[in-house]
């Protein structure tokens, strides 16, 4: 396991100078006063907030974090319900010059609001809980994927969702794959097969294959790559095996990202109590944790140690990487790509907000530029606007699309045939707003490095 330092954004605190803190003085577990008092009201966070930019009624992250804490300190104020309008893009963390932990304040405030002020019998509560626990719905829907896809595509279903659940009918529900990533993984032979392939690749590359020199990763695939886009997970496995890495796929639940955004912190902690021990055990076996979704890597790296006191949480945080980032740091990725080609030369790339918060926003353009003939156009630093479940709520749909307008315009102006991003919900918004097919950088790497060696189809035609 490498001890190389992971790249971090200059505005994102590292483990050495950032301690978990909390927003409410009555809490005995954490204390947010140091973070709140570091805010000197420069309003940089507000000017970088995509929701505040298009919604004049949203008070912005400064109020949702430090100002709200100060109100709580002075008197017994309730949490302002506008906290549920925060999209959890976390751009305020990236923007703050004083490193005030704004997103952590917002997560804690939403949790307090949902626990103490939101009616558990309201449709809003159950709609939000349904959206934030997507994995449960996906697990059931994937059992009969063709039937589920048909039913969710019906006009009557979409009308019901909007009228009753307030889930917008403007979006098409993402299709379930006919074979999940984990089904493909098991049919392929799991870790035993991956180990054989990785060792053969190391031998072909002239690398040692002793137990002391084994290269091993634990793949955190998340919900969407498992149930909806298994081709992303397959691409990651194949690319890492190409570089001689044995791939482990531990048992796992949702990373918790949609739960934070909806104030369902109890659900997020229950998921973390499965994920942390499983991933920590893989780390003990010499693996580093790799995520193909930047929101998942952000959750494991930042939100877990901020919010949860679980044995092993800091080990998981310190050993988690995004998929492209890890190869860029540990392998000669650009050298390996020199002389390679793909059939998709022109790409419009959007860097997810959660990639920017990890200092990863420029890496896809840098790496893919090494492929002959590929032109990856960065479409700017605007937010896509969907922010996970935020843009699926009927009351947020128009705001979501207004936020995304700049990205749509830049994509359509780019000389590109496909979109490119690491975030599954950003890809939904990109496709929804432009009609482009959207790919993950790992799919481009697999195509360039392996020349289509294994079938990447999610049609369920069998293991490759």
C-alpha positions in Angstrom: 0.0 0.0 0.0 1.5 3.3 -1.1 2.3 6.0 1.4 2.2 8.7 -1.3 0.4 11.8 -0.3 -3.0 12.3 -1.8 -3.6 15.5 -3.6 -5.9 17.9 -1.8 -7.4 21.2 -2.7 -5.8 24.2 -1.0 -9.1 25.2 0.6 -10.0 21.7 1.9 -8.6 21.1 5.4 -6.4 18.0 5.8 -6.5 15.5 8.6 -3.7 17.3 10.4 -5.6 20.6 10.8 -9.3 19.6 10.8 -11.2 18.2 13.7 -14.8 17.0 13.6 -17.0 19.8 14.9 -20.8 20.3 15.3 -23.2 23.2 14.9 -25.4 23.1 18.0 -24.2 24.1 21.5 -26.5 21.5 23.2 -24.6 18.7 21.5 -22.1 16.8 23.7 -20.4 15.1 20.8 -19.0 17.9 18.7 -18.7 21.7 18.9 -18.9 24.0 15.9 -18.0 27.2 17.6 -14.4 27.3 16.2 -15.7 26.9 12.7 -18.5 29.4 13.1 -16.3 32.0 14.7 -13.8 31.7 11.8 -16.4 33.2 9.5 -15.8 36.9 9.0 -18.8 37.4 6.7 -16.9 38.0 3.5 -19.8 36.3 1.7 -17.5 34.4 -0.7 -19.5 31.3 0.0 -22.8 33.0 -1.0 -21.3 34.3 -4.3 -20.2 30.8 -5.2 -23.5 29.1 -4.3 -25.3 28.0 -7.4 -28.7 27.9 -5.7 -28.4 31.5 -4.4 -27.3 32.6 -7.8 -30.7 31.7 -9.4 -33.0 31.7 -6.3 -33.4 35.1 -4.7 -35.3 33.6 -1.8 -32.5 31.2 -0.7 -30.4 32.9 2.0 -27.2 31.2 1.1 -24.6 29.0 2.8 -23.4 31.8 5.2 -26.8 31.9 6.8 -27.3 28.2 6.7 -24.0 27.6 8.6 -22.3 30.3 10.8 -25.3 32.7 11.1 -27.7 29.9 12.0 -25.3 28.7 14.7 -25.1 32.2 16.1 -28.8 32.4 16.3 -28.9 29.1 18.1 -26.3 30.3 20.6 -28.2 33.5 21.4 -31.7 32.0 21.7 -33.7 28.8 21.2 -34.3 29.3 17.5 -35.6 26.5 15.3 -33.6 25.5 12.2 -34.8 27.6 9.3 -36.6 25.4 6.8 -34.6 26.9 3.9 -31.8 24.5 4.9 -33.6 21.9 2.9 -33.1 24.1 -0.2 -29.3 23.6 0.0 -28.3 21.2 -2.8 -25.2 19.8 -0.9 -22.9 20.7 -3.8 -20.3 21.7 -1.2 -18.9 24.5 -3.4 -19.0 26.7 -0.3 -16.3 24.5 1.3 -14.1 24.9 -1.7 -14.7 28.7 -1.8 -14.3 29.7 1.9 -10.9 31.4 2.5 -11.2 30.7 6.2 -11.8 27.0 5.9 -15.1 27.2 7.8 -16.7 23.7 7.6 -19.8 25.0 6.0 -21.1 21.7 4.5 -20.7 19.9 7.8 -22.8 22.7 9.4 -25.4 22.2 6.7 -25.4 18.4 7.1 -25.9 18.7 10.8 -28.6 21.4 10.5 -30.6 19.3 8.0 -30.3 16.3 10.4 -31.6 18.5 13.3 -34.4 19.9 11.1 -35.6 16.5 9.9 -35.4 14.9 13.4 -37.1 17.6 15.3 -39.2 19.8 13.0 -40.3 17.8 10.0 -43.5 15.7 10.4 -42.7 12.0 10.0 -46.2 11.6 8.6 -45.7 14.2 5.8 -45.4 13.2 2.2 -42.3 15.3 2.0 -40.6 13.2 4.6 -41.4 9.9 2.9 -40.5 11.3 -0.5 -37.1 12.4 0.8 -36.6 9.2 2.5 -37.4 7.2 -0.6 -35.0 9.3 -2.7 -32.2 9.2 -0.2 -32.5 5.4 0.1 -32.2 4.8 -3.6 -30.3 1.6 -3.0 -33.3 -0.1 -1.4 -35.5 0.7 -4.3 -32.8 -0.2 -6.8 -32.2 -3.6 -5.2 -35.9 -4.4 -5.6 -36.2 -3.0 -9.1 -33.1 -4.8 -10.4 -34.7 -8.1 -9.6 -37.0 -7.6 -12.6 -35.2 -4.9 -14.5 -37.2 -5.0 -17.8 -40.5 -4.8 -16.0 -39.3 -2.1 -13.7 -38.0 0.0 -16.6 -41.3 -0.4 -18.4 -43.4 0.6 -15.4 -41.2 3.6 -14.5 -41.4 4.8 -18.0 -45.2 4.9 -18.2 -46.9 8.3 -18.3 -49.3 7.3 -15.5 -46.3 6.4 -13.2 -44.6 9.7 -13.9 -47.9 11.6 -13.2 -48.4 9.7 -10.0 -44.8 10.4 -8.9 -45.3 14.1 -9.5 -48.8 14.6 -8.1 -48.4 12.4 -5.1 -44.7 12.2 -4.2 -43.6 15.5 -5.8 -40.9 13.8 -7.9 -40.7 15.7 -11.1 -42.2 14.1 -14.2 -39.8 16.0 -16.4 -37.0 13.5 -16.0 -36.8 10.0 -17.2 -36.1 7.5 -14.5 -32.7 5.9 -15.0 -32.9 2.4 -16.5 -31.8 -0.6 -14.5 -29.2 -2.9 -16.1 -30.3 -6.4 -16.9 -27.2 -7.6 -15.1 -25.9 -5.7 -12.1 -22.2 -5.2 -11.6 -22.1 -7.6 -8.7 -23.9 -10.3 -10.7 -21.3 -9.9 -13.4 -18.5 -9.9 -10.8 -19.7 -13.1 -9.2 -20.3 -14.9 -12.6 -16.9 -13.8 -13.7 -15.3 -15.5 -10.7 -14.9 -12.7 -8.2 -11.6 -12.0 -6.5 -10.1 -15.4 -7.5 -10.4 -14.5 -11.2 -9.2 -11.0 -10.6 -6.2 -12.2 -8.8 -5.2 -14.6 -11.6 -5.6 -11.9 -14.2 -3.7 -9.3 -12.2 -0.8 -11.7 -11.6 -0.6 -12.6 -15.2 -0.6 -8.8 -16.1 2.3 -8.2 -13.6 4.3 -11.0 -15.0 3.7 -9.7 -18.6 4.9 -6.3 -17.3 8.0 -7.8 -15.7 6.8 -7.0 -12.2 7.3 -9.2 -9.1 4.4 -11.3 -8.0 5.3 -12.2 -4.4 2.9 -11.7 -1.6 4.9 -8.7 -0.4 4.6 -7.0 -3.8 1.0 -7.7 -4.5 -1.0 -4.7 -5.8 -4.5 -4.7 -4.4 -7.5 -2.4 -4.3 -11.0 -2.6 -2.7 -13.6 -1.3 -5.2 -16.4 0.8 -3.7 -18.8 0.8 -6.6 -21.7 2.6 -5.0 -25.3 2.2 -6.0 -25.5 3.6 -9.5 -22.5 1.7 -11.0 -24.0 -1.5 -9.5 -27.6 -1.2 -10.6 -27.6 1.3 -13.5 -24.2 1.6 -15.2 -22.3 -1.6 -14.5 -20.2 -0.8 -17.6 -18.4 1.8 -15.4 -17.5 -0.9 -12.8 -16.4 -3.3 -15.4 -14.2 -0.7 -17.0 -12.6 0.0 -13.6 -11.9 -3.7 -12.9 -10.4 -4.3 -16.4 -8.2 -1.2 -16.3 -6.9 -1.9 -12.8 -6.2 -5.5 -13.7 -4.3 -4.3 -16.8 -1.9 -2.5 -14.4 -1.6 -5.6 -12.3 -4.0 -4.8 -9.4 -6.0 -7.5 -7.7 -9.5 -6.2 -7.3 -11.6 -6.9 -4.2 -15.3 -6.0 -4.0 -16.3 -5.9 -0.3 -19.9 -6.0 0.9 -21.2 -2.4 0.9 -24.2 -0.1 1.2 -24.8 3.4 -0.1 -22.0 5.9 0.6 -24.6 8.1 2.4 -24.4 11.1 0.0 -28.1 11.4 -0.8 -28.9 10.8 2.9 -26.8 13.8 4.0 -28.6 16.0 1.4 -32.0 15.0 2.8 -31.1 15.2 6.5 -31.4 11.4 7.0 -28.3 11.1 9.1 -29.5 8.0 11.0 -29.8 6.2 7.7 -26.4 7.4 6.6 -24.8 6.2 9.8 -26.3 2.8 9.5 -24.9 2.5 6.0 -21.5 3.7 7.3 -21.5 1.0 10.0 -21.5 -1.6 7.2 -19.1 0.2 4.9 -16.4 1.2 7.4 -15.7 -2.3 8.9 -15.8 -3.9 5.4 -13.4 -1.4 3.9 -11.2 -1.3 6.9 -10.8 -5.1 6.7 -9.7 -4.8 3.1 -7.2 -2.1 4.0 -5.8 -4.5 6.6 -5.2 -7.0 3.8 -3.1 -4.4 1.9 -5.8 -2.8 -0.3 -6.5 0.9 -1.0 -10.1 1.9 -1.4 -11.1 3.1 -4.9 -14.4 4.7 -5.8 -15.6 5.4 -9.4 -18.0 8.1 -8.2 -16.6 11.4 -6.9 -19.5 11.8 -4.5 -18.8 8.4 -3.0 -15.1 9.1 -2.6 -15.9 12.5 -1.1 -18.3 10.9 1.4 -15.7 8.2 2.5 -12.9 10.8 2.7 -14.6 13.8 4.3 -18.1 13.3 5.6 -17.5 9.9 7.4 -14.8 11.2 9.8 -16.7 14.5 10.2 -20.0 12.9 11.2 -19.5 9.4 12.5 -17.5 8.0 15.4 -16.9 4.4 14.0 -13.8 2.3 14.6 -11.7 2.4 11.4 -13.3 5.5 10.0 -10.0 7.4 9.8 -8.2 4.5 8.2 -10.9 4.4 5.5 -10.8 8.2 5.0 -7.0 8.2 4.7 -6.9 5.3 2.2 -9.7 6.3 -0.1 -9.0 7.5 -3.7 -11.0 8.3 -6.8 -10.4 5.8 -9.6 -8.5 8.0 -12.1 -6.7 9.8 -9.4 -5.1 6.7 -7.9 -3.7 5.5 -11.3 -2.4 9.0 -12.1 -0.5 9.0 -8.8 0.7 5.4 -8.7 1.2 4.5 -12.3 2.7 6.0 -15.5 -0.8 6.5 -16.8 0.0 9.1 -19.4 2.9 7.1 -20.7 0.7 4.0 -20.9 -1.8 5.9 -23.0 0.7 7.3 -25.5 0.0 5.9 -28.9 -3.4 4.6 -28.0 -6.7 5.6 -29.8 -10.4 5.5 -29.2 -13.5 5.8 -31.4 -14.7 8.8 -29.4 -12.2 11.6 -30.1 -14.3 14.7 -29.1 -15.7 14.9 -25.6 -17.3 17.7 -23.6 -16.1 17.2 -20.0 -17.9 18.5 -16.9 -16.0 18.4 -13.6 -18.5 17.5 -10.8 -18.6 19.9 -7.7 -17.5 17.0 -5.5 -14.5 16.4 -7.8 -13.5 20.1 -7.4 -13.7 19.8 -3.7 -11.1 17.0 -3.8 -8.8 18.9 -6.1 -9.6 16.5 -9.0 -11.3 18.8 -11.5 -8.4 19.0 -14.1 -7.2 15.4 -14.1 -9.5 13.9 -16.7 -8.6 16.5 -19.3 -4.9 16.0 -18.5 -4.9 12.2 -18.7 -7.2 11.8 -21.7 -5.2 14.3 -23.7 -2.5 11.6 -24.0 -4.8 9.5 -26.2 -4.1 10.1 -29.9 -6.7 12.3 -31.5 -8.8 12.8 -28.4 -10.0 16.3 -27.7 -11.6 16.7 -24.3 -13.2 20.1 -23.9 -13.7 21.4 -20.3 -17.1 23.1 -20.4 -16.3 25.4 -17.4 -16.7 25.4 -13.7 -20.4 25.8 -13.4 -22.5 23.4 -11.3 -24.6 20.9 -13.3 -27.6 21.8 -11.1 -29.0 18.3 -10.3 -27.0 17.7 -7.1 -28.1 14.1 -6.6 -31.7 14.0 -5.4 -32.1 17.8 -5.4 -33.1 18.1 -9.0 -35.5 15.2 -8.8 -37.8 17.1 -6.5 -40.7 18.8 -8.3 -40.2 22.0 -6.3 -36.5 22.2 -7.3 -36.7 21.2 -10.9 -36.8 24.7 -12.4 -34.0 25.9 -10.2 -32.0 22.8 -11.1 -32.4 23.6 -14.8 -31.5 27.3 -14.3 -28.3 26.3 -12.5 -27.5 23.9 -15.4 -28.0 26.4 -18.2 -24.4 27.6 -18.4 -23.2 24.0 -18.6 -25.7 23.1 -21.3 -24.7 26.1 -23.4 -21.0 25.3 -23.1 -21.6 21.6 -23.9 -23.6 22.5 -27.0 -20.9 25.1 -28.1 -18.1 22.6 -27.7 -16.9 20.6 -30.7 -18.0 17.3 -29.2 -20.1 14.2 -29.8 -20.3 12.9 -26.3 -20.3 14.2 -22.7 -17.9 13.1 -20.0 -18.0 13.2 -16.2 -17.3 11.1 -13.1 -20.6 11.8 -11.4 -23.7 9.7 -12.2 -26.2 12.3 -11.3 -24.3 15.0 -13.2 -24.4 12.6 -16.2 -28.2 12.5 -15.8 -28.4 16.3 -16.0 -26.0 16.5 -18.9 -28.0 14.0 -20.9 -31.3 15.6 -19.9 -30.2 19.1 -20.9 -28.4 18.3 -24.1 -29.3 14.8 -25.4 -25.7 13.8 -25.5 -24.6 10.3 -24.5 -22.5 10.6 -21.4 -19.4 8.5 -20.6 -17.2 8.0 -17.6 -13.4 8.6 -18.0 -12.7 5.0 -16.9 -14.7 3.8 -19.9 -12.4 5.9 -22.2 -9.4 4.4 -20.5 -10.6 0.9 -20.9 -11.3 1.4 -24.6 -7.9 3.0 -25.2 -5.8 0.6 -23.2 -7.6 -2.7 -23.9 -9.0 -2.1 -27.3 -12.4 -3.5 -26.4 -10.8 -6.7 -25.1 -13.7 -7.8 -22.9 -17.3 -7.0 -23.7 -18.5 -4.0 -21.8 -22.2 -4.6 -22.5 -24.6 -4.5 -19.6 -27.1 -6.6 -21.6 -26.6 -9.6 -19.4 -25.1 -11.8 -22.1 -22.7 -13.4 -19.7 -19.3 -12.8 -18.0 -16.3 -11.6 -19.8 
